[in-house]
Amino acid sequence: AQHTTMGHDDSEQQVQPVQQPLPDNGNNDEQPESPKKEEENCSASDHFTKFNPEQYLQSFYKSAGEDLAMQVVLFFLPGILYRLPKRIETMLDLGAGPTVYLPIATRDRVETIFTSDYAPANRTCLQQWCEKSHSFDWTKVCTWISNIEASHETAETMQQKARDKIRAILDVNVHECPVVRNVDWKKDDTVEVPEQFDLVTTVFCLEYSGETLQEYLRAVKGACSLVKPGGYLMQGGVLDADSYNFDGKRFRSHRLTREHVTLGLKEAGMSVDVKRGENDYRLILHDDVFILISKKPE
């Protein structure tokens, strides 16, 4: 895919990897032509009981090319990862939902991977994938990743590499302290879960965990508390959306701005200054979809 870049400064890029409309993020006032059942209006906390992982995967991940936000994140993941150390000892995918694309994308760079979510149904889904008993087909997403990487690995090889590195599935809540509440599943009894990680990844999570700026800032602080000094946060999300919808439900969220993203990182003690080094902070933005890395000072 071709793309153009227009840099504001050395730390930020405006990018245009694809020419497709953004998915509905709750700001479209047009009404459907045919009558539909009214969507259930859900709070952010309703993710705990009302989130359907199977329907979510079918809606957003069945084909990686259908959702622009997903395309932007997958398209720029290799470039963002390139900014990180070549070998990373520990990683936590924080608020993964039922998804595994981040462990797959980091399979050759990270030694030990932990994944996590707030909703029990999502953690069950992750466990089923780890145990090769889940039915969702990740082939198209893997193919998208391998094409961007210019690798020739099969989807099954990519997934197995990631499975081999995942050590545990954690019960987490970014609004509580400590964030990690419990260990749902471990590969074996010898697995020890660290208190902090060299890399914490969190995509389409923090702004959806609450509905106010205060809740968002608390979520960022919680996420960054899991990053080791000298380690990195990799965050991705959608700006200017107050909800997202699927499965007949509309989940409310905080309407995030770029200023909120920067404020959250600053308050959590993370780097937002490119002058410290290009690899300490990097933000890529396409329309309202962003992905960034930020280093925690040692």
C-alpha positions as CSV (number, residue, x, y, z in Angstrom):
1,A,0.0,0.0,0.0
2,Q,1.2,3.5,-0.8
3,H,1.1,6.2,1.8
4,T,2.2,9.8,2.3
5,T,3.7,11.4,5.3
6,M,3.5,15.0,6.5
7,G,5.5,15.5,9.7
8,H,4.6,18.2,12.1
9,D,7.9,17.7,13.8
10,D,10.3,14.8,14.4
11,S,7.9,13.0,16.8
12,E,4.6,13.1,14.9
13,Q,3.5,12.0,11.5
14,Q,0.2,12.4,9.6
15,V,-0.2,9.3,7.5
16,Q,-2.5,8.0,4.9
17,P,-2.0,4.3,4.2
18,V,-5.4,3.5,2.8
19,Q,-8.4,5.2,1.1
20,Q,-11.4,3.8,2.8
21,P,-14.0,5.5,5.1
22,L,-13.5,5.2,8.9
23,P,-15.8,2.8,10.7
24,D,-18.8,4.2,12.6
25,N,-17.4,5.4,15.9
26,G,-20.7,6.7,17.1
27,N,-20.7,10.1,15.4
28,N,-22.8,9.4,12.4
29,D,-26.2,11.0,12.5
30,E,-27.6,9.3,9.5
31,Q,-30.4,6.8,10.1
32,P,-30.5,3.4,8.5
33,E,-32.9,3.1,5.5
34,S,-34.5,0.0,6.8
35,P,-35.9,-0.2,10.4
36,K,-33.6,-2.0,12.8
37,K,-33.9,-3.0,16.4
38,E,-32.9,-0.1,18.6
39,E,-29.3,-0.5,19.9
40,E,-28.9,-1.2,23.6
41,N,-27.1,1.8,25.2
42,C,-24.3,0.4,27.4
43,S,-21.9,2.0,29.8
44,A,-18.1,1.4,29.7
45,S,-18.4,-0.8,32.8
46,D,-20.9,-3.0,30.9
47,H,-18.0,-4.6,29.1
48,F,-17.7,-6.9,32.1
49,T,-21.0,-8.7,31.5
50,K,-22.4,-7.5,28.1
51,F,-19.4,-7.8,25.8
52,N,-19.8,-10.7,23.2
53,P,-16.3,-11.7,22.1
54,E,-17.5,-13.9,19.2
55,Q,-19.6,-11.1,17.7
56,Y,-16.8,-8.6,18.3
57,L,-14.3,-10.7,16.3
58,Q,-16.8,-11.2,13.5
59,S,-17.5,-7.5,13.4
60,F,-14.0,-6.1,13.4
61,Y,-11.4,-8.9,12.7
62,K,-13.0,-11.3,10.2
63,S,-11.3,-9.4,7.4
64,A,-8.4,-7.1,8.4
65,G,-9.1,-5.0,5.4
66,E,-12.7,-4.0,6.3
67,D,-11.9,-1.7,9.3
68,L,-9.8,1.3,8.8
69,A,-8.8,1.7,12.4
70,M,-7.5,-1.9,12.4
71,Q,-5.7,-1.3,9.1
72,V,-3.9,1.8,10.4
73,V,-2.7,-0.1,13.6
74,L,-1.6,-3.2,11.7
75,F,0.0,-1.1,8.9
76,F,2.2,0.9,11.3
77,L,2.9,-1.8,13.9
78,P,6.2,-2.9,12.3
79,G,7.5,0.7,12.1
80,I,6.6,1.4,15.7
81,L,8.1,-1.9,16.9
82,Y,11.3,-1.0,14.9
83,R,11.7,1.9,17.4
84,L,11.9,-0.5,20.3
85,P,14.9,-2.5,21.5
86,K,15.6,-5.5,19.2
87,R,15.0,-7.9,22.0
88,I,12.4,-7.3,24.7
89,E,12.3,-9.7,27.7
90,T,8.7,-9.3,28.9
91,M,5.5,-7.8,27.4
92,L,2.0,-7.4,28.6
93,D,-0.9,-7.0,26.2
94,L,-3.2,-4.9,28.4
95,G,-6.9,-5.1,27.7
96,A,-6.5,-7.4,24.7
97,G,-10.2,-8.2,24.6
98,P,-10.5,-11.5,22.6
99,T,-7.7,-10.5,20.2
100,V,-4.2,-11.9,19.7
101,Y,-2.8,-9.8,16.8
102,L,-0.3,-8.0,19.1
103,P,1.4,-11.2,20.4
104,I,1.5,-12.4,16.8
105,A,3.0,-9.1,15.6
106,T,5.7,-9.1,18.4
107,R,6.4,-12.9,18.2
108,D,10.0,-12.4,16.9
109,R,10.9,-9.5,19.2
110,V,9.6,-10.4,22.6
111,E,10.8,-13.4,24.7
112,T,7.9,-13.7,27.2
113,I,4.4,-12.5,26.6
114,F,1.5,-12.1,29.0
115,T,-2.0,-11.1,27.8
116,S,-5.0,-9.9,29.8
117,D,-8.5,-8.4,29.9
118,Y,-11.2,-7.0,32.2
119,A,-14.1,-9.1,30.9
120,P,-14.2,-12.8,31.9
121,A,-15.6,-13.8,28.5
122,N,-12.6,-12.3,26.8
123,R,-10.2,-14.1,29.0
124,T,-11.9,-17.4,28.3
125,C,-11.6,-16.6,24.6
126,L,-7.9,-16.0,25.0
127,Q,-7.4,-19.2,26.9
128,Q,-9.2,-21.2,24.1
129,W,-6.9,-19.6,21.5
130,C,-3.8,-20.5,23.6
131,E,-5.1,-24.1,23.9
132,K,-6.0,-24.2,20.1
133,S,-9.7,-24.8,20.9
134,H,-11.1,-21.5,19.6
135,S,-12.9,-21.5,16.3
136,F,-12.1,-17.9,15.1
137,D,-9.9,-17.9,12.0
138,W,-7.0,-15.4,12.4
139,T,-5.6,-16.3,8.9
140,K,-6.5,-13.0,7.2
141,V,-5.1,-10.9,10.0
142,C,-1.9,-12.9,10.0
143,T,-1.6,-12.6,6.2
144,W,-2.1,-8.8,6.5
145,I,0.7,-8.7,9.1
146,S,3.1,-10.9,7.2
147,N,2.6,-8.9,4.0
148,I,3.5,-5.7,5.8
149,E,6.5,-7.5,7.4
150,A,7.5,-8.9,4.0
151,S,7.8,-12.3,5.7
152,H,6.8,-15.6,4.3
153,E,5.6,-17.4,7.4
154,T,2.3,-19.2,7.3
155,A,-0.6,-18.0,9.5
156,E,-0.3,-21.2,11.6
157,T,3.5,-20.7,12.1
158,M,2.9,-17.1,13.2
159,Q,0.2,-18.1,15.7
160,Q,2.2,-21.0,17.1
161,K,5.2,-18.7,17.7
162,A,3.0,-16.4,19.6
163,R,1.4,-19.2,21.6
164,D,4.8,-20.6,22.5
165,K,5.7,-17.3,24.1
166,I,2.5,-16.6,26.0
167,R,2.9,-17.5,29.6
168,A,-0.3,-16.4,31.4
169,I,-3.7,-14.7,31.0
170,L,-4.3,-12.0,33.6
171,D,-7.5,-10.6,35.1
172,V,-6.9,-6.8,35.0
173,N,-8.7,-3.5,35.8
174,V,-6.9,-0.3,34.8
175,H,-9.0,1.6,37.4
176,E,-7.8,-0.3,40.4
177,C,-4.5,-0.7,42.2
178,P,-2.9,-3.0,41.6
179,V,-4.1,-3.3,38.0
180,V,-3.5,-7.0,37.9
181,R,-6.2,-8.6,40.0
182,N,-5.6,-12.3,39.4
183,V,-4.0,-14.9,37.1
184,D,-6.7,-16.8,35.1
185,W,-4.5,-19.2,33.2
186,K,-0.8,-20.2,33.3
187,K,1.1,-22.3,30.8
188,D,2.5,-24.3,33.7
189,D,3.0,-24.0,37.5
190,T,6.5,-22.6,37.1
191,V,5.2,-19.3,35.5
192,E,5.8,-16.2,37.6
193,V,4.1,-13.0,36.7
194,P,6.3,-9.9,37.0
195,E,4.9,-6.8,38.7
196,Q,6.2,-4.6,35.8
197,F,7.0,-5.3,32.1
198,D,9.6,-4.1,29.6
199,L,6.7,-3.4,27.1
200,V,3.0,-2.8,27.8
201,T,0.8,-2.7,24.7
202,T,-2.7,-1.4,24.9
203,V,-4.8,-0.7,21.8
204,F,-8.5,0.3,21.6
205,C,-8.7,0.0,25.4
206,L,-7.9,2.9,27.6
207,E,-10.4,5.4,26.2
208,Y,-13.1,2.7,26.2
209,S,-12.5,1.8,29.8
210,G,-14.4,4.9,31.1
211,E,-16.5,7.8,29.9
212,T,-14.8,10.9,31.5
213,L,-11.4,12.5,31.2
214,Q,-10.7,11.7,34.8
215,E,-11.4,8.0,34.2
216,Y,-9.1,8.0,31.1
217,L,-6.2,9.7,33.0
218,R,-6.6,7.1,35.8
219,A,-6.6,4.3,33.2
220,V,-3.4,5.6,31.6
221,K,-1.8,5.9,35.0
222,G,-2.7,2.4,35.8
223,A,-1.3,1.1,32.5
224,C,1.9,3.0,32.9
225,S,2.3,1.7,36.5
226,L,3.0,-1.7,34.8
227,V,5.9,-0.4,32.7
228,K,9.4,-0.9,34.1
229,P,11.7,2.1,34.4
230,G,13.4,2.2,31.0
231,G,10.5,0.3,29.5
232,Y,7.9,1.3,27.0
233,L,4.2,1.8,26.6
234,M,2.8,1.2,23.1
235,Q,-0.7,2.7,22.9
236,G,-3.2,2.8,20.0
237,G,-6.7,4.2,19.8
238,V,-9.3,6.4,18.2
239,L,-9.8,10.1,18.7
240,D,-13.0,12.1,18.8
241,A,-15.4,9.1,19.3
242,D,-17.9,8.9,22.2
243,S,-18.9,5.3,21.6
244,Y,-18.5,2.2,19.4
245,N,-21.2,-0.3,18.3
246,F,-21.6,-3.9,17.4
247,D,-23.9,-6.8,18.2
248,G,-26.9,-4.5,18.7
249,K,-25.1,-2.6,21.5
250,R,-23.5,0.8,21.7
251,F,-20.7,1.0,24.3
252,R,-20.1,4.6,25.5
253,S,-16.5,5.8,25.9
254,H,-14.5,8.9,26.6
255,R,-14.2,11.3,23.6
256,L,-10.4,11.3,23.4
257,T,-8.3,14.2,22.0
258,R,-4.6,14.4,21.2
259,E,-4.2,16.8,24.1
260,H,-5.7,14.2,26.4
261,V,-3.3,11.6,25.1
262,T,-0.3,13.8,25.8
263,L,-1.7,14.9,29.2
264,G,-2.2,11.2,30.2
265,L,1.4,10.3,29.4
266,K,2.8,13.4,31.1
267,E,0.8,12.8,34.3
268,A,2.0,9.1,34.3
269,G,5.6,10.2,34.1
270,M,6.1,9.0,30.5
271,S,8.2,10.7,27.8
272,V,6.4,13.0,25.4
273,D,9.5,15.0,24.3
274,V,11.2,14.0,21.1
275,K,14.3,16.0,22.0
276,R,15.2,13.2,24.5
277,G,15.6,10.9,21.6
278,E,13.3,9.9,18.7
279,N,12.8,6.4,20.1
280,D,11.7,7.8,23.5
281,Y,8.4,9.1,22.0
282,R,6.8,8.6,18.6
283,L,3.3,9.3,17.5
284,I,1.7,8.3,14.2
285,L,-1.7,9.7,13.3
286,H,-4.0,8.9,10.4
287,D,-7.3,10.9,10.6
288,D,-8.6,10.0,14.1
289,V,-6.6,6.8,14.5
290,F,-3.2,6.9,16.4
291,I,-0.5,4.6,17.5
292,L,2.5,5.7,19.7
293,I,5.3,4.6,21.8
294,S,6.5,6.3,25.0
295,K,9.4,5.4,27.2
296,K,9.4,5.5,31.0
297,P,12.5,7.4,32.2
298,E,14.9,5.2,34.2
